[in-house]
Amino acid sequence: MAHTSQFCTFYLDKLLFGVELKTVQEVIRSLEVTQVPLAPQVVCGLINLRGQIVTAVDLRRRLELEPRAAGVPAMNVVVRSDDGAVSLLVDEIGDVVEVEEATFERPPETLRGTVRTMITGVHKLNNRLMLVLDTEKACQMTDTVAAGQ
Amino acid sequence: MSETDIVKDFLVESNENLDRLDRDLVGLEKNPEDKEALAGVFRTIHTIKGTCGFLGFNKLEKVAHVGENLLTRLRDGQLTLNPEITTALLGMVDAVRQMLKEIDATGQDGEADYPELRETLTRLQTTTAGNAGVPPSSSAAPVSAKPLTGPESSAAPVAKETPPAPVAAAAPAAVEPAPAPRSKGDPAQRKPARGKIGGLLVERGVVQAADIARALEAQEHGDRRRLGEILVALGLVKMDDVLAAQQILEAKLRDTAPETIRVGVNLLDKLMTLVGELVLARNQLLQISNTVEDTGLQAVSQRMNLIATELQEEVMKTRMQPIGNIWAQFPRTVRDVALGCGKEVEIEMVGKETELDKTIIEAIKDPLTHLVRNSVDHGIELPEVRVNAGKARVGRLTLRAFHEGGQVNIEISDDGAGLNGERIRKKAIERGVVTAEQGARMSEREILNLIFLPGFSTAEKVTNVSGRGVGMDVVKTNVEKIGGLVDLQSTPGRGTTVRVKIPLTLAIIPALVVTCAGERYAIPQVNLLELVRLEAEEARTAIEMVHGVPVYRLRGRLLPLVYLSRELKLANHGHPAGRIDDAVNIVVLQADDRQFGLVVDEINDTEEIVVKPLRKQLKTVKTFAGSSIMGDGKVALILDVLGLAQRASVVSETRERTVAERAADAAETAGEKQTFLLFTGLGDSRMAIPLSTLARLEEFPISQVEMSGKEWVTQYRGQILPLVRLAVVLEERRHRLRALQAPPAPDSGPLQVLVMNHEGRSFGLVVERILDIVEARADVKSKATRAAVLYSAVIGDKVTELLDIPAILQIAGVNATHSELATKAAGVAN
């Protein structure tokens, strides 16, 4: 058991994602979101997290997945970023998993586009793959995303 | 306390003292007789010298030492302060400051030991020492002489005491040293001591009240000795009693002096954040208590409300600083700049005690410094120029600060040459900032405010302080960044005043909360002018359209309306933008120098909101200035009024768009009435042209209209007159071409034609119906909404569009010149 690290996992469109546990501040059920008109589409709005105003990013949109079906409540994974806390909206929360470095592999070359910049690699779990998400990148609004409003 | 703590304290204290030194020295230069200020300067340097000797900063000590020597001579009256000495002393202050910086950074007082500076300081104290040797003895004489000759009424007893007089003269010298270190220094401390010591002595029964009165009288007659000394000299009390009384007094004074402690700014910021949270919680509590029928809860929440409000105010106060803190450096700045360019400038400061939030103080420091430098460098003229212009030799720079309507106003005025509007206009045209035509039309005030545009400098020669064209625009942006405004007024030959208006604080602001499409938005109160509510019936008629653009007449002026739901692309719940059949709420806002009406669904209330900045994900959205948590815990966005105005094109980023308005403004400032020809061009829209552009009014039967190629023409006074149909020009582009080429319908009625000349060509403008000729001032305008129109104005109580003749000709493609006819037609018109 050399290097192990813990990941908080969640599901997005049936894919399993993981973010490093230490970057996660908390996980909460859906909160009331205030829409921000004219904002980039990936920004869902603002939420009041106990007096702290946190930007909610729709991860499905950010990762260019199918939009979430209407009426399905999202979960908030609140992560710490350079610029304060950001809430990532996901479909469902998974377990906390502990993985070894040995199971890690870089993303396949065939994974291209903006998604590649956000997925640093894959951990090969026993029965499925866990995609490692770079939260810092995911919270960043690149020009193309911002322009795509 | 460890040594590093001592050093830290020493640094903080010394830096504060040095700032005061700058001020005191410049003050002293003007008023060298001010002994108290001199004593203050001396004490500061003395303290620094003493402390750094103790802490082992030898180089710093050396510099302070020579400075102190020079100051000793000044204090003792052996030297008088002159500009040379002041410069040297200021140089010493800079050197000390530099070394303190070194100490802060490295813990050592640096390599440099400033031999030149020390030499200058030493030289200055010796060169003039020779001729200053006499004054001390001569100045001592009158002091001791006066009390003896002065009091006529009490001459007898004093005369009896004459023998002790020489003793008395010697006694103070002996007495002096003991109380000196403590009380001599601070004049503020000395004064009350002097006033009360008599009372205390009487109280202690060592002296009679009458004796005190006698001694006081002697003081009034010019005896400069202290009361105790006089009493001792008169042999009424013993020296020990006086000293004891003095010690008691000083102890009392120490007790009553207000206590202060140093608190880190971080701690205050943290407190501020917490209070912000508390205010939010308070708002939520109030909202809940209003819905619950519970008197107990309501009473508690009311009290909580009061306490929170008060707490908020007090915490805000801890962060408030008098503006004098940043002004303190200005006398020095002014002196240095003035000296550098050979000018003489006096600075006056009014309202130093005006308080501002720390963050704002920091934010306006640089802009203000720039404005002050600018005034001295460019505003105030050289002394000779001033004398020639019949002004005082010494220029005057006045800084004024005062509170007004929840904002702070800061004015920087000089009595210099003022701004030359013509020169700015020329420069602006030269630099291509405005076209020659625009420049000619702009009002004086607009011209002056051009200097706030980037890359604009009118300085004839670039100096090292200002005039590089990177000044005023930065000033403006920095002030606007904190929600402030800059305005400039100038009278040639009389001076310039720059007025800066800034909010008191940024953290908690009063705001108007409105609802649009089910979401709440906060509008900062500073941008708010007024609220207008139009009932459904009223709204139908009061909101007029200028080619699809809604406007409202607010006290006779056209106010462009902006629908918030439309600008924010909100889903139109029940309030479709544009469908004007419900009550309309208009929030009249000020953005830059423009006003506009923001139409919202509902106006809720004003509230104190805590501003939270938007995170980087939303930085691109310019319409919002921040967010805040409302009473019910939901997040609301704070509108950025300027950003919104820009989005809605109320405020243009390019200057092009406002040209027409400016033209109109120029007409307005001239205050001239113009005669207009009113007519309808298409449907019922009223249009006008100035009568001066018209040659004749004609009516042509349709049968006289012929086709020349694709152009409508008619024979008119032996010439061919092209006809331009206004209805076609105003037609949308795609229909226009076909309409242009269509031959006249044989069954239509006679044509109403305005025969006009424009730059040597004549043409007939075919309109629908000629209405009237009126004399009016086109004083209400809004910008043009279509190509052929210059601007809209209210003429004869109705919105009327003024036509842009060159644009019409261009659209119609009329280019044939008929110069002969033009002159003829003009002749007929005359």
Interface residues (C-beta under 8 A of the other chain):
Chain A: E32 T34 Q35 V36 P37 L38 A39 P40 V42 V43 G45 L46 I47 N48 G51 I53 T55 V57 D83 G84 V86 C139 Q140 M141 A146
Chain B: E277 L280 A281 E519 L568 K569 L570 K612 L614 R615 K616 Q617 L618 K619 T620 V621 T623 F624 S627 S628 I629 G633 K634 V635 A636 L637
